Amino acid sequence: MAARILHVDLDAFFVEVCRQRHPELRGIELLVVGGRRDSRGVVQSASYAARRFGIHAGMPIGQAVRLCPEATFFRGSFPHYRDASRAVRAVLQRFSPTVVMASLDEAYLDFAGTDRLYPVSLLPVAERLRDEVRRETGLDCSIGIGPNRMVAKLASDSAKPRGLMEVRAGWEEGFLAGLPLRALPGIGPKTAARLAELGLAEVHQVQAMTEDGLERLLGGEARALKRRAHGHGGATLRAERLPRSVSRETTLSRDLRDPEELEAILALLTARVAGQLREEQLVGRTVTLKLRHDDFHTVTRRRTLETATDLDGELYQAARALFRGAFADVRRRNRGVRLIGVAASNLGVAAEADLFEPPERQRLRELSSAVDKVREKYGFSSVTPAAALRFRRRDD
């Protein structure tokens, strides 16, 4: 049974969600989402007009300001993005029983076995899907169709914005031949620059080489690159696949050296991670701390817990222990901290509470449930973690 995969990529997703939620942004063409003009975060998304100035996701806000000083810079809300993503997913699930959300703004749909229903092309169903997403959510998307995930995603990239592209089985090499190597998954800027130094910049150049010749040039990575260049990729979708992690991080408005202030921020970030875990009925077993010093030296430390959890207190206890160990290095280097983040990974599906779990853990679970109900009604900031509250009171 031949694989047929659709890749749906929402166009300028973060920008368009912000425009929906904030009417004052709708008439602004040069819009950059991710942080205020004076913040030190990174760009989440930019309007297509702003992208013409060279602004792209992952770019520091300060650099984006220099490239396009006339742009409006805005910081959006994760709950708004999450709700919009769920609304899109509800539409997609009407078209295929297997929908895998690769991120908030992109998804894969499995159409294997639909040859009798769509014997010639999947473009008509893709067009209906695109129009229905637009009608029900107000969001535009681009759709790529291919015999595997890689080709489908590259097709949707080529179709942007609001376009459709189908690459049928047997067409992969011709489609890929015209692309730069940096378009292939796994080829980041550093790898692309290294390949360019070796005279390889386009996919067709790799296609024309023998695997032995490429191996003499690149070594062990030659086989994987050769396979990608000829259009080989994964063709299996698993709807039950769990997310790899749930994380929160923030780039600070100023470099911090006070460990109490940093622990207060860490408590807030951990509370958001724990809240999302409970909302999605997940538990995490591994806690990871991320610290970036003011000279961009980045440290990550992780700890695996004995028992997977979705409780704020247990996650924060592990994150704080990691932080205190990592902050000793900050002091030794006499630096400040410009970014702090926490993640829960090694995820599993939350089970029913253990009837014989310790009373202290039962109290934590009941407290978390009560906090979730208050935040659902009044917003996240209606309940503040104790560590953050103590620091806030000290500053008042």
C-alpha positions as CSV (number, residue, x, y, z in Angstrom):
1,M,0.0,0.0,0.0
2,A,1.6,3.2,-1.1
3,A,2.0,6.0,1.4
4,R,0.3,9.3,0.7
5,I,1.0,12.0,3.2
6,L,-0.3,15.6,3.5
7,H,1.7,18.2,5.4
8,V,-0.4,21.2,6.5
9,D,1.6,24.3,7.5
10,L,-0.2,27.3,8.9
11,D,1.0,30.5,7.2
12,A,2.5,33.1,9.6
13,F,0.6,31.3,12.4
14,F,1.7,33.3,15.4
15,V,1.3,36.6,13.6
16,E,-2.3,35.7,12.4
17,V,-3.4,34.5,15.8
18,C,-2.2,37.8,17.3
19,R,-4.1,39.7,14.7
20,Q,-7.3,37.7,15.5
21,R,-7.0,38.3,19.2
22,H,-5.9,41.9,18.9
23,P,-7.9,43.9,16.3
24,E,-5.5,46.9,16.5
25,L,-2.9,44.7,14.8
26,R,-5.0,43.8,11.7
27,G,-4.0,46.8,9.6
28,I,-0.3,46.6,10.4
29,E,1.6,45.0,7.5
30,L,5.1,45.1,9.2
31,L,4.4,42.9,12.2
32,V,6.9,40.8,14.2
33,V,5.7,38.5,17.0
34,G,7.9,37.2,19.8
35,G,8.7,40.2,22.1
36,R,8.6,43.9,22.5
37,R,11.0,46.1,20.6
38,D,13.2,46.5,23.6
39,S,13.2,42.9,24.6
40,R,16.0,40.4,24.2
41,G,14.0,37.4,23.1
42,V,13.7,35.9,19.6
43,V,11.3,36.2,16.7
44,Q,8.5,33.6,16.8
45,S,7.1,34.7,13.4
46,A,7.0,37.7,11.1
47,S,4.4,38.9,8.6
48,Y,5.3,38.2,5.0
49,A,5.9,41.9,4.5
50,A,8.4,41.9,7.3
51,R,10.1,38.8,6.0
52,R,11.1,40.7,2.9
53,F,13.5,42.7,5.2
54,G,15.3,39.4,6.1
55,I,13.5,38.8,9.4
56,H,12.9,35.1,10.2
57,A,11.9,32.9,13.2
58,G,14.6,32.4,15.7
59,M,16.3,35.7,15.0
60,P,17.1,37.9,18.0
61,I,14.6,40.7,18.4
62,G,17.3,43.3,18.4
63,Q,18.6,42.2,15.0
64,A,15.0,42.3,13.7
65,V,14.7,45.9,14.9
66,R,17.8,46.9,13.1
67,L,16.6,45.2,9.8
68,C,13.2,46.8,10.0
69,P,12.9,49.7,12.5
70,E,9.4,50.6,11.1
71,A,8.0,47.2,12.2
72,T,5.6,46.8,15.1
73,F,6.9,44.3,17.7
74,F,4.3,42.3,19.7
75,R,4.5,39.6,22.4
76,G,1.6,37.1,22.0
77,S,0.1,34.6,24.4
78,F,0.7,30.9,24.4
79,P,-2.9,29.9,25.4
80,H,-4.1,31.8,22.3
81,Y,-1.7,29.8,20.1
82,R,-2.7,26.5,21.8
83,D,-6.4,27.2,21.4
84,A,-6.0,28.1,17.7
85,S,-3.9,25.0,17.1
86,R,-6.6,22.8,18.6
87,A,-9.3,24.4,16.5
88,V,-7.3,23.6,13.4
89,R,-6.7,20.0,14.5
90,A,-10.4,19.5,15.0
91,V,-10.9,20.4,11.3
92,L,-8.1,18.1,10.1
93,Q,-9.5,15.1,12.0
94,R,-12.5,15.2,9.8
95,F,-10.3,14.5,6.7
96,S,-8.1,11.7,8.1
97,P,-8.2,9.4,11.1
98,T,-4.5,9.8,11.6
99,V,-3.4,13.4,12.3
100,V,0.0,14.0,13.9
101,M,0.6,17.6,15.1
102,A,4.4,18.1,14.6
103,S,4.1,21.5,16.3
104,L,1.4,24.1,17.1
105,D,1.4,25.3,13.4
106,E,2.0,22.1,11.4
107,A,0.5,18.7,11.0
108,Y,0.8,15.5,9.0
109,L,-2.2,13.6,7.7
110,D,-2.1,10.0,6.5
111,F,-4.0,9.2,3.3
112,A,-2.6,5.7,2.6
113,G,-5.2,3.4,1.1
114,T,-7.3,6.2,-0.5
115,D,-6.3,5.3,-4.1
116,R,-9.8,4.3,-5.0
117,L,-11.3,7.3,-3.4
118,Y,-8.8,9.7,-4.9
119,P,-7.3,7.7,-7.8
120,V,-5.5,10.5,-9.6
121,S,-4.5,13.2,-7.2
122,L,-5.0,14.5,-3.7
123,L,-5.1,18.1,-4.7
124,P,-8.9,18.4,-4.7
125,V,-9.1,17.1,-1.1
126,A,-6.2,19.4,-0.1
127,E,-8.0,22.4,-1.6
128,R,-11.2,21.5,0.4
129,L,-9.1,21.1,3.5
130,R,-7.4,24.4,3.1
131,D,-10.7,26.2,2.5
132,E,-12.4,24.6,5.5
133,V,-9.5,25.5,7.8
134,R,-9.8,29.1,6.6
135,R,-13.6,29.1,6.9
136,E,-13.7,27.7,10.4
137,T,-10.6,29.2,12.0
138,G,-9.8,32.2,9.9
139,L,-6.3,30.9,9.4
140,D,-4.6,30.3,6.0
141,C,-2.4,27.3,5.4
142,S,-0.2,25.7,2.7
143,I,-0.3,22.0,2.0
144,G,2.3,19.7,0.5
145,I,1.5,16.2,-0.7
146,G,4.2,13.5,-1.0
147,P,5.0,9.8,-0.6
148,N,6.9,10.5,2.7
149,R,7.0,13.1,5.4
150,M,10.2,14.8,4.2
151,V,8.9,15.3,0.6
152,A,5.5,16.5,1.9
153,K,7.0,19.1,4.1
154,L,9.4,20.4,1.5
155,A,6.4,20.6,-0.9
156,S,4.4,22.7,1.6
157,D,7.5,25.0,2.1
158,S,7.6,25.5,-1.7
159,A,3.9,26.2,-1.8
160,K,3.8,29.0,0.7
161,P,1.8,31.1,1.2
162,R,-1.7,29.5,0.9
163,G,-0.5,27.2,-1.9
164,L,-0.8,23.6,-2.7
165,M,1.8,21.3,-4.2
166,E,1.8,17.5,-4.9
167,V,4.9,15.4,-5.5
168,R,3.8,11.9,-6.5
169,A,5.7,8.7,-6.1
170,G,8.5,8.7,-8.8
171,W,8.7,12.5,-9.0
172,E,10.9,12.9,-5.8
173,E,14.3,13.3,-7.5
174,G,13.1,15.8,-10.0
175,F,11.4,17.9,-7.4
176,L,14.4,17.9,-5.0
177,A,17.0,18.5,-7.8
178,G,16.1,22.2,-7.9
179,L,16.4,22.8,-4.2
180,P,19.4,24.0,-2.2
181,L,21.0,21.5,0.2
182,R,20.0,23.8,3.1
183,A,16.4,22.9,2.4
184,L,16.9,19.3,3.4
185,P,16.2,18.3,7.1
186,G,19.3,18.0,9.1
187,I,21.2,20.6,7.0
188,G,21.5,23.6,9.3
189,P,23.5,26.8,8.5
190,K,26.8,25.4,9.8
191,T,26.5,22.2,7.9
192,A,25.4,24.0,4.8
193,A,28.4,26.3,5.0
194,R,30.7,23.3,5.4
195,L,29.2,21.6,2.4
196,A,29.5,24.8,0.4
197,E,33.2,24.9,1.2
198,L,33.4,21.4,-0.4
199,G,31.6,22.6,-3.5
200,L,28.2,21.2,-2.6
201,A,25.3,23.7,-2.5
202,E,22.5,22.1,-4.5
203,V,20.7,18.8,-4.2
204,H,21.3,17.9,-7.8
205,Q,25.1,17.9,-7.1
206,V,24.7,15.2,-4.4
207,Q,22.3,13.3,-6.7
208,A,25.0,13.2,-9.4
209,M,27.7,11.8,-7.1
210,T,28.2,8.1,-6.3
211,E,27.8,7.2,-2.7
212,D,31.5,6.1,-2.5
213,G,32.6,9.5,-3.9
214,L,30.4,11.3,-1.4
215,E,31.7,9.1,1.4
216,R,35.3,10.0,0.6
217,L,34.3,13.7,0.8
218,L,32.1,13.6,3.9
219,G,32.7,10.3,5.7
220,G,30.0,8.5,7.7
221,E,27.3,11.1,7.0
222,A,27.4,10.5,3.3
223,R,24.8,7.7,3.2
224,A,22.1,9.7,5.0
225,L,22.6,12.7,2.8
226,K,22.5,10.7,-0.3
227,R,19.2,9.0,0.7
228,R,17.6,12.4,1.5
229,A,18.8,13.9,-1.8
230,H,17.1,11.0,-3.7
231,G,13.8,11.6,-1.8
232,H,13.9,8.8,0.8
233,G,12.1,9.6,4.1
234,G,9.9,8.2,6.7
235,A,6.4,7.3,5.6
236,T,4.8,6.0,8.8
237,L,2.6,8.2,11.0
238,R,1.6,7.3,14.5
239,A,-1.3,9.2,15.9
240,E,-0.6,8.1,19.4
241,R,2.9,9.6,19.4
242,L,3.5,11.8,22.5
243,P,5.2,15.1,22.4
244,R,8.9,14.9,23.2
245,S,8.8,17.5,25.9
246,V,6.9,20.4,27.5
247,S,9.0,23.4,28.1
248,R,9.1,27.1,29.0
249,E,12.0,29.5,28.8
250,T,12.4,33.3,28.9
251,T,15.0,35.7,27.8
252,L,15.4,38.2,30.6
253,S,15.0,41.9,30.0
254,R,18.3,42.5,31.9
255,D,21.1,40.2,32.9
256,L,20.5,38.8,36.5
257,R,23.0,37.8,39.1
258,D,20.6,37.4,42.0
259,P,19.9,33.6,42.6
260,E,16.7,34.4,44.5
261,E,15.2,36.4,41.7
262,L,16.2,33.7,39.2
263,E,14.6,31.0,41.4
264,A,11.4,33.0,41.5
265,I,11.3,33.1,37.7
266,L,12.1,29.4,37.6
267,A,9.1,28.7,39.9
268,L,6.8,30.5,37.4
269,L,8.2,28.7,34.4
270,T,7.9,25.3,36.2
271,A,4.3,26.1,37.2
272,R,3.4,26.7,33.6
273,V,5.1,23.4,32.5
274,A,3.3,21.5,35.2
275,G,-0.1,23.1,34.3
276,Q,0.3,22.1,30.7
277,L,1.2,18.6,31.6
278,R,-2.0,18.2,33.7
279,E,-4.1,19.8,31.0
280,E,-2.8,17.4,28.4
281,Q,-2.9,14.5,30.8
282,L,0.8,13.8,30.6
283,V,3.5,13.2,33.2
284,G,7.2,13.8,32.9
285,R,10.1,11.8,34.4
286,T,13.1,13.9,33.3
287,V,13.6,17.6,34.3
288,T,16.0,19.7,32.3
289,L,17.3,23.2,33.3
290,K,18.7,25.6,30.7
291,L,20.8,28.6,31.6
292,R,22.4,31.0,29.2
293,H,25.1,33.3,30.6
294,D,25.4,36.9,29.5
295,D,28.2,36.0,27.1
296,F,25.9,33.4,25.4
297,H,27.6,30.4,27.1
298,T,24.7,27.9,27.5
299,V,24.4,25.2,30.0
300,T,21.8,22.4,30.3
301,R,21.5,20.0,33.2
302,R,19.0,17.2,33.6
303,R,17.7,14.9,36.3
304,T,15.5,11.8,35.9
305,L,13.0,11.3,38.7
306,E,12.1,8.0,40.3
307,T,8.4,8.6,39.5
308,A,7.0,10.5,36.6
309,T,5.0,13.5,37.8
310,D,2.8,16.5,36.8
311,L,3.0,18.2,40.2
312,D,4.5,21.7,40.5
313,G,6.3,21.0,43.7
314,E,8.0,17.9,42.6
315,L,9.1,19.4,39.3
316,Y,10.3,22.6,40.9
317,Q,12.3,20.8,43.6
318,A,14.2,19.0,40.8
319,A,14.6,22.2,38.7
320,R,15.8,24.2,41.7
321,A,18.4,21.6,42.6
322,L,19.7,21.7,39.1
323,F,19.7,25.5,39.1
324,R,21.7,25.7,42.3
325,G,24.4,23.5,40.8
326,A,24.4,25.4,37.5
327,F,24.5,28.8,39.2
328,A,27.8,27.9,40.9
329,D,29.3,28.0,37.5
330,V,27.7,31.4,36.8
331,R,29.4,32.7,40.0
332,R,32.7,31.1,39.1
333,R,32.7,32.8,35.7
334,N,31.5,36.1,37.2
335,R,28.7,36.4,34.7
336,G,25.0,37.3,34.6
337,V,22.2,35.2,33.4
338,R,20.3,36.3,30.3
339,L,18.0,33.2,29.7
340,I,16.5,30.6,31.9
341,G,14.3,27.7,31.0
342,V,12.9,24.4,32.2
343,A,11.5,21.3,30.4
344,A,9.8,18.1,31.3
345,S,10.6,15.2,29.0
346,N,10.6,11.4,29.0
347,L,6.8,11.8,28.9
348,G,4.0,9.3,29.5
349,V,0.2,9.3,29.7
350,A,-1.1,10.2,33.2
351,A,-2.7,7.3,35.0
352,E,-5.3,7.4,37.8
353,A,-3.9,8.5,41.1
354,D,-2.4,5.7,43.2
355,L,-4.8,4.9,46.1
356,F,-1.8,4.1,48.3
357,E,0.4,7.1,47.5
358,P,1.7,9.1,50.5
359,P,-0.7,11.7,52.1
360,E,1.8,14.5,51.3
361,R,1.5,13.7,47.5
362,Q,-2.2,13.4,47.7
363,R,-2.3,17.0,49.2
364,L,-0.1,18.2,46.4
365,R,-2.4,16.7,43.9
366,E,-5.5,18.2,45.5
367,L,-3.8,21.6,45.7
368,S,-2.8,21.4,42.0
369,S,-6.4,20.6,41.0
370,A,-7.7,23.6,43.0
371,V,-5.1,25.9,41.5
372,D,-6.0,24.7,37.9
373,K,-9.6,25.5,38.5
374,V,-8.9,29.0,39.7
375,R,-6.5,29.7,36.8
376,E,-8.9,28.3,34.3
377,K,-11.5,30.9,35.5
378,Y,-9.3,33.9,36.3
379,G,-6.0,33.4,34.3
380,F,-2.6,32.0,35.2
381,S,-1.4,35.0,37.2
382,S,-4.4,34.7,39.6
383,V,-2.3,32.2,41.6
384,T,1.4,32.9,42.1
385,P,3.9,30.2,43.2
386,A,5.2,30.9,46.7
387,A,8.8,31.4,45.6
388,A,7.8,34.1,43.2
389,L,5.4,35.7,45.7
390,R,8.1,36.0,48.3
391,F,10.4,37.7,45.9
392,R,7.7,40.0,44.7
393,R,6.9,41.1,48.2
394,R,10.5,41.8,48.9
395,D,10.6,44.1,45.9
396,D,7.4,46.0,46.9
